[in-house]
Structure formats: C-alpha cells, structure tokens
Amino acid sequence: EAEALVVRNGAKIEMGPNSLIVLEKSKDKVSIDFVSGNLFSKGGGKGGGLELRSKGMSIDAASADLELSATKDGQASVNVKEVKLPARWATRSG
C-alpha cells in the first residue's frame, strides 16, 4: 500500500512499498532525497518550494507530475508525466 504526504505548496508525494526518502526543510523549500523504491510526485503548481534529489540529480518538482524509481542495483529513473507552465508561457493561436 502506498503512503502519501502533502508539502506546503500543495504538491502530493506518494511512495510505494519499501520506499525510502529523507526530507530536508529550509526556509523556502522542501527537499526530498529519494533513496529507494518508487515515488510519484504531483506538483502543486504554486511555484517553487519542492526539490526532488536522487543519485546526483536534482529536479524542481513544484510544477511537474513525475515518477522516480530505483532498481535494486542503485540505478534511478525519472518519468515526467506532465509539466504545468505558468500562464505567461501559454500562447494563443488563430
């Protein structure tokens, strides 16, 4: 069964069974060090404030939906499901 937590910008983090994370909170963001297992992050879309780290990579995940997974041999992979861009990035056609 998955465990879930919500960070202050509204992002939701779900962890699969046997997953391990380390939380680090600073004044303006929450950093999650992903160690093992599976993790799904659904960004709150409120900008900044959530960083996911694993195996030497770092991702600003506040406005993205993504999945992190790690194999038993220590390899990490990231699958980006969706990125929510601010309105100023939207364009009109026609």
Secondary structure, DSSP 8 states (H G I E B T S, - for coil): --EEEE-TTS-EEEE-TT-EEEEEE-SS-EEEEEEESEEEEE--SS-S-EEEEETTEEEE-TTEEEEEEE-TTS-EEEEEEEE---GGG-----
